[in-house]
Amino acid sequence: MNDSGNRLIIALDFAEADRAIELTEELSPLGVGFKIGLELFISCGPNLVKKLAEKYRIFLDLKFHDIPNTVHHAVKSAASLGVWMINVHASGGREMMIAAREALEGFETRPLLIAVTILTSLNESQLQEIGFQGAPARNVMQLTHAALDSGLDGIVCSPLEVSAIREAFGSKVLTITPGVRPTGYAHYDQSRVDSPENVIRAGGNFIVIGRPVTRAADPFKAAEKIISEIAEVAGNGK
């Protein structure tokens, strides 16, 4: 497996199973992981997840956020599909996150359990509209602390918070970073973004990229270029 490719997760953000299978097959030599979100899951269901998880590292990005008992059973069902990573919303609270963690205790091969902090599409004014006070970074730090106290493996945060997370919590927290855009690429609906190399330089573990690869004329070359940028930064120890 390509060590730098291992740090790249490609978002399969479309609805067609054939397209997802074709892209995973095309990119598999690069050693990347793949993210299945709501669109593909709702369109194609758990059978596709299970099929892809038999071959690839699958991050099941359903962002569970409900009462603790419901999340406990949802996480257990998700883990039974053989996925590599599952996420919940940290804003669901400690009791919910603990229930999610406890759902994984009986699995011989336990998936990583990750907490979403603040969505990368939200800026400070949007956060205030839904009741969060202060800057996004402040809320990310608070939610990260709660996630780690609940026994989770890591967090989802924007590129702009990676450095502060690494400084505050060290290597004990995995960071998964969406909102990553190669230089010159449109931000679309993302508010807090940065480049792949800057995320890795800041200490990020995994980066999630969708449209810059999936909508490229040549997805393999687009992904390969991003992996080369990751390798250059990681190789220089910066």
Contacts in CASP RR format, 6 or more apart in sequence:
PFRMAT RR
TARGET T0000
AUTHOR 0000-0000-0000
METHOD contacts of the structure
MODEL  1
MNDSGNRLIIALDFAEADRAIELTEELSPLGVGFKIGLELFISCGPNLVK
KLAEKYRIFLDLKFHDIPNTVHHAVKSAASLGVWMINVHASGGREMMIAA
REALEGFETRPLLIAVTILTSLNESQLQEIGFQGAPARNVMQLTHAALDS
GLDGIVCSPLEVSAIREAFGSKVLTITPGVRPTGYAHYDQSRVDSPENVI
RAGGNFIVIGRPVTRAADPFKAAEKIISEIAEVAGNGK
1 31 0 8 1.000
2 30 0 8 1.000
2 31 0 8 1.000
2 227 0 8 1.000
3 231 0 8 1.000
3 234 0 8 1.000
4 227 0 8 1.000
4 228 0 8 1.000
4 230 0 8 1.000
4 231 0 8 1.000
4 234 0 8 1.000
5 30 0 8 1.000
5 31 0 8 1.000
5 32 0 8 1.000
5 227 0 8 1.000
5 230 0 8 1.000
6 31 0 8 1.000
6 32 0 8 1.000
6 33 0 8 1.000
7 200 0 8 1.000
7 205 0 8 1.000
7 206 0 8 1.000
7 207 0 8 1.000
7 230 0 8 1.000
7 234 0 8 1.000
8 30 0 8 1.000
8 32 0 8 1.000
8 33 0 8 1.000
8 196 0 8 1.000
8 206 0 8 1.000
8 207 0 8 1.000
8 209 0 8 1.000
8 223 0 8 1.000
8 226 0 8 1.000
8 227 0 8 1.000
8 230 0 8 1.000
9 32 0 8 1.000
9 33 0 8 1.000
9 34 0 8 1.000
9 35 0 8 1.000
9 57 0 8 1.000
9 59 0 8 1.000
9 176 0 8 1.000
9 206 0 8 1.000
9 207 0 8 1.000
9 208 0 8 1.000
9 209 0 8 1.000
10 23 0 8 1.000
10 27 0 8 1.000
10 32 0 8 1.000
10 33 0 8 1.000
10 34 0 8 1.000
10 35 0 8 1.000
10 208 0 8 1.000
10 209 0 8 1.000
10 210 0 8 1.000
10 213 0 8 1.000
10 214 0 8 1.000
10 223 0 8 1.000
11 34 0 8 1.000
11 35 0 8 1.000
11 37 0 8 1.000
11 61 0 8 1.000
11 178 0 8 1.000
11 208 0 8 1.000
11 209 0 8 1.000
11 210 0 8 1.000
11 211 0 8 1.000
11 214 0 8 1.000
12 20 0 8 1.000
12 23 0 8 1.000
12 24 0 8 1.000
12 34 0 8 1.000
12 35 0 8 1.000
12 36 0 8 1.000
12 37 0 8 1.000
12 40 0 8 1.000
12 214 0 8 1.000
13 35 0 8 1.000
13 37 0 8 1.000
13 39 0 8 1.000
13 40 0 8 1.000
13 210 0 8 1.000
13 211 0 8 1.000
13 214 0 8 1.000
14 20 0 8 1.000
14 39 0 8 1.000
14 40 0 8 1.000
14 214 0 8 1.000
15 39 0 8 1.000
15 40 0 8 1.000
15 43 0 8 1.000
15 44 0 8 1.000
16 43 0 8 1.000
16 44 0 8 1.000
17 40 0 8 1.000
17 43 0 8 1.000
17 44 0 8 1.000
17 48 0 8 1.000
20 34 0 8 1.000
20 36 0 8 1.000
20 40 0 8 1.000
20 44 0 8 1.000
20 48 0 8 1.000
20 52 0 8 1.000
21 52 0 8 1.000
23 214 0 8 1.000
23 219 0 8 1.000
24 34 0 8 1.000
24 52 0 8 1.000
24 55 0 8 1.000
24 56 0 8 1.000
26 219 0 8 1.000
26 220 0 8 1.000
27 34 0 8 1.000
27 213 0 8 1.000
27 219 0 8 1.000
27 220 0 8 1.000
27 223 0 8 1.000
28 55 0 8 1.000
28 56 0 8 1.000
30 220 0 8 1.000
30 223 0 8 1.000
30 224 0 8 1.000
30 227 0 8 1.000
32 223 0 8 1.000
32 227 0 8 1.000
33 56 0 8 1.000
33 57 0 8 1.000
33 58 0 8 1.000
33 59 0 8 1.000
33 84 0 8 1.000
34 52 0 8 1.000
34 56 0 8 1.000
34 57 0 8 1.000
34 58 0 8 1.000
34 59 0 8 1.000
35 58 0 8 1.000
35 59 0 8 1.000
35 61 0 8 1.000
35 208 0 8 1.000
36 48 0 8 1.000
36 49 0 8 1.000
36 52 0 8 1.000
36 58 0 8 1.000
36 59 0 8 1.000
36 60 0 8 1.000
36 61 0 8 1.000
37 60 0 8 1.000
37 61 0 8 1.000
37 62 0 8 1.000
38 61 0 8 1.000
38 62 0 8 1.000
38 63 0 8 1.000
40 48 0 8 1.000
41 49 0 8 1.000
41 60 0 8 1.000
41 62 0 8 1.000
46 77 0 8 1.000
46 81 0 8 1.000
49 58 0 8 1.000
49 60 0 8 1.000
49 81 0 8 1.000
49 83 0 8 1.000
50 81 0 8 1.000
50 82 0 8 1.000
52 58 0 8 1.000
53 81 0 8 1.000
53 82 0 8 1.000
53 83 0 8 1.000
53 84 0 8 1.000
54 82 0 8 1.000
57 84 0 8 1.000
57 85 0 8 1.000
58 81 0 8 1.000
58 82 0 8 1.000
58 83 0 8 1.000
58 84 0 8 1.000
58 85 0 8 1.000
59 83 0 8 1.000
59 84 0 8 1.000
59 85 0 8 1.000
59 86 0 8 1.000
59 87 0 8 1.000
59 176 0 8 1.000
59 208 0 8 1.000
60 78 0 8 1.000
60 81 0 8 1.000
60 83 0 8 1.000
60 85 0 8 1.000
60 86 0 8 1.000
60 87 0 8 1.000
61 87 0 8 1.000
62 74 0 8 1.000
62 78 0 8 1.000
62 86 0 8 1.000
62 87 0 8 1.000
63 87 0 8 1.000
63 88 0 8 1.000
63 89 0 8 1.000
63 116 0 8 1.000
64 71 0 8 1.000
64 74 0 8 1.000
64 75 0 8 1.000
64 78 0 8 1.000
64 86 0 8 1.000
64 87 0 8 1.000
64 88 0 8 1.000
64 89 0 8 1.000
64 100 0 8 1.000
65 71 0 8 1.000
65 88 0 8 1.000
65 89 0 8 1.000
65 91 0 8 1.000
65 92 0 8 1.000
65 96 0 8 1.000
66 74 0 8 1.000
66 96 0 8 1.000
67 96 0 8 1.000
68 95 0 8 1.000
68 96 0 8 1.000
68 98 0 8 1.000
68 99 0 8 1.000
69 99 0 8 1.000
71 88 0 8 1.000
71 96 0 8 1.000
71 99 0 8 1.000
71 100 0 8 1.000
71 103 0 8 1.000
72 99 0 8 1.000
72 100 0 8 1.000
72 102 0 8 1.000
72 103 0 8 1.000
73 103 0 8 1.000
75 86 0 8 1.000
75 88 0 8 1.000
75 99 0 8 1.000
75 100 0 8 1.000
75 103 0 8 1.000
75 104 0 8 1.000
75 113 0 8 1.000
76 103 0 8 1.000
76 104 0 8 1.000
78 86 0 8 1.000
78 111 0 8 1.000
79 86 0 8 1.000
79 103 0 8 1.000
79 104 0 8 1.000
79 107 0 8 1.000
79 110 0 8 1.000
79 111 0 8 1.000
82 109 0 8 1.000
82 111 0 8 1.000
83 111 0 8 1.000
84 111 0 8 1.000
84 112 0 8 1.000
85 111 0 8 1.000
85 112 0 8 1.000
85 113 0 8 1.000
85 114 0 8 1.000
85 176 0 8 1.000
86 100 0 8 1.000
86 111 0 8 1.000
86 112 0 8 1.000
86 113 0 8 1.000
86 114 0 8 1.000
87 113 0 8 1.000
87 114 0 8 1.000
87 115 0 8 1.000
87 116 0 8 1.000
87 156 0 8 1.000
87 176 0 8 1.000
88 96 0 8 1.000
88 97 0 8 1.000
88 100 0 8 1.000
88 113 0 8 1.000
88 114 0 8 1.000
88 115 0 8 1.000
88 116 0 8 1.000
88 152 0 8 1.000
89 115 0 8 1.000
89 116 0 8 1.000
90 97 0 8 1.000
90 115 0 8 1.000
90 116 0 8 1.000
90 117 0 8 1.000
90 143 0 8 1.000
90 144 0 8 1.000
90 146 0 8 1.000
90 147 0 8 1.000
90 155 0 8 1.000
91 143 0 8 1.000
93 146 0 8 1.000
93 150 0 8 1.000
94 146 0 8 1.000
94 149 0 8 1.000
94 150 0 8 1.000
97 115 0 8 1.000
97 146 0 8 1.000
97 147 0 8 1.000
97 150 0 8 1.000
97 151 0 8 1.000
97 152 0 8 1.000
98 150 0 8 1.000
98 151 0 8 1.000
100 113 0 8 1.000
100 152 0 8 1.000
101 113 0 8 1.000
101 150 0 8 1.000
101 151 0 8 1.000
101 152 0 8 1.000
104 110 0 8 1.000
104 111 0 8 1.000
104 113 0 8 1.000
112 153 0 8 1.000
112 154 0 8 1.000
112 174 0 8 1.000
113 151 0 8 1.000
113 152 0 8 1.000
113 153 0 8 1.000
113 154 0 8 1.000
114 152 0 8 1.000
114 153 0 8 1.000
114 154 0 8 1.000
114 155 0 8 1.000
114 156 0 8 1.000
114 174 0 8 1.000
114 176 0 8 1.000
115 143 0 8 1.000
115 144 0 8 1.000
115 146 0 8 1.000
115 147 0 8 1.000
115 150 0 8 1.000
115 152 0 8 1.000
115 154 0 8 1.000
115 155 0 8 1.000
115 156 0 8 1.000
116 155 0 8 1.000
116 156 0 8 1.000
117 139 0 8 1.000
117 140 0 8 1.000
117 143 0 8 1.000
117 144 0 8 1.000
117 147 0 8 1.000
117 155 0 8 1.000
117 156 0 8 1.000
117 157 0 8 1.000
117 161 0 8 1.000
118 127 0 8 1.000
118 132 0 8 1.000
118 136 0 8 1.000
118 139 0 8 1.000
118 140 0 8 1.000
118 143 0 8 1.000
118 157 0 8 1.000
118 158 0 8 1.000
120 158 0 8 1.000
120 159 0 8 1.000
120 178 0 8 1.000
120 179 0 8 1.000
120 190 0 8 1.000
120 191 0 8 1.000
120 192 0 8 1.000
120 193 0 8 1.000
121 189 0 8 1.000
121 190 0 8 1.000
121 191 0 8 1.000
122 136 0 8 1.000
122 191 0 8 1.000
122 192 0 8 1.000
123 136 0 8 1.000
123 191 0 8 1.000
123 192 0 8 1.000
124 134 0 8 1.000
124 135 0 8 1.000
124 136 0 8 1.000
126 191 0 8 1.000
127 134 0 8 1.000
127 136 0 8 1.000
127 139 0 8 1.000
128 134 0 8 1.000
132 139 0 8 1.000
136 158 0 8 1.000
136 160 0 8 1.000
136 161 0 8 1.000
136 192 0 8 1.000
137 160 0 8 1.000
137 161 0 8 1.000
137 164 0 8 1.000
140 155 0 8 1.000
140 157 0 8 1.000
140 158 0 8 1.000
140 161 0 8 1.000
140 164 0 8 1.000
140 165 0 8 1.000
141 161 0 8 1.000
141 164 0 8 1.000
141 165 0 8 1.000
141 168 0 8 1.000
143 155 0 8 1.000
144 154 0 8 1.000
144 155 0 8 1.000
144 157 0 8 1.000
144 165 0 8 1.000
144 168 0 8 1.000
144 169 0 8 1.000
144 173 0 8 1.000
147 154 0 8 1.000
147 155 0 8 1.000
147 173 0 8 1.000
148 154 0 8 1.000
148 169 0 8 1.000
148 172 0 8 1.000
148 173 0 8 1.000
153 173 0 8 1.000
153 174 0 8 1.000
154 173 0 8 1.000
154 174 0 8 1.000
154 175 0 8 1.000
154 176 0 8 1.000
155 165 0 8 1.000
155 173 0 8 1.000
155 174 0 8 1.000
155 175 0 8 1.000
155 176 0 8 1.000
156 175 0 8 1.000
156 176 0 8 1.000
156 177 0 8 1.000
156 178 0 8 1.000
157 165 0 8 1.000
157 175 0 8 1.000
157 176 0 8 1.000
157 177 0 8 1.000
158 177 0 8 1.000
158 178 0 8 1.000
158 179 0 8 1.000
158 191 0 8 1.000
158 192 0 8 1.000
158 193 0 8 1.000
158 194 0 8 1.000
159 177 0 8 1.000
159 179 0 8 1.000
159 180 0 8 1.000
159 192 0 8 1.000
159 193 0 8 1.000
159 194 0 8 1.000
159 195 0 8 1.000
159 198 0 8 1.000
159 199 0 8 1.000
159 202 0 8 1.000
160 192 0 8 1.000
160 193 0 8 1.000
160 194 0 8 1.000
161 192 0 8 1.000
162 175 0 8 1.000
162 177 0 8 1.000
162 199 0 8 1.000
162 202 0 8 1.000
162 203 0 8 1.000
162 204 0 8 1.000
163 202 0 8 1.000
163 203 0 8 1.000
165 173 0 8 1.000
165 175 0 8 1.000
166 175 0 8 1.000
166 202 0 8 1.000
166 203 0 8 1.000
166 204 0 8 1.000
174 205 0 8 1.000
174 206 0 8 1.000
175 203 0 8 1.000
175 204 0 8 1.000
175 205 0 8 1.000
175 206 0 8 1.000
176 205 0 8 1.000
176 206 0 8 1.000
176 207 0 8 1.000
176 208 0 8 1.000
177 199 0 8 1.000
177 204 0 8 1.000
177 206 0 8 1.000
177 207 0 8 1.000
177 208 0 8 1.000
178 190 0 8 1.000
178 207 0 8 1.000
178 208 0 8 1.000
179 190 0 8 1.000
179 192 0 8 1.000
179 193 0 8 1.000
179 194 0 8 1.000
179 208 0 8 1.000
180 193 0 8 1.000
180 194 0 8 1.000
180 195 0 8 1.000
180 196 0 8 1.000
180 199 0 8 1.000
180 207 0 8 1.000
180 208 0 8 1.000
180 209 0 8 1.000
181 187 0 8 1.000
181 190 0 8 1.000
181 193 0 8 1.000
181 194 0 8 1.000
181 195 0 8 1.000
181 209 0 8 1.000
181 212 0 8 1.000
182 195 0 8 1.000
182 196 0 8 1.000
182 212 0 8 1.000
182 225 0 8 1.000
182 226 0 8 1.000
182 229 0 8 1.000
183 195 0 8 1.000
185 212 0 8 1.000
187 193 0 8 1.000
188 211 0 8 1.000
195 229 0 8 1.000
196 207 0 8 1.000
196 209 0 8 1.000
196 226 0 8 1.000
196 229 0 8 1.000
196 230 0 8 1.000
197 229 0 8 1.000
197 230 0 8 1.000
197 232 0 8 1.000
197 233 0 8 1.000
199 207 0 8 1.000
200 207 0 8 1.000
200 230 0 8 1.000
200 233 0 8 1.000
200 234 0 8 1.000
201 233 0 8 1.000
201 238 0 8 1.000
207 230 0 8 1.000
209 223 0 8 1.000
209 226 0 8 1.000
212 222 0 8 1.000
212 226 0 8 1.000
213 219 0 8 1.000
213 222 0 8 1.000
213 223 0 8 1.000
213 226 0 8 1.000
216 222 0 8 1.000
END
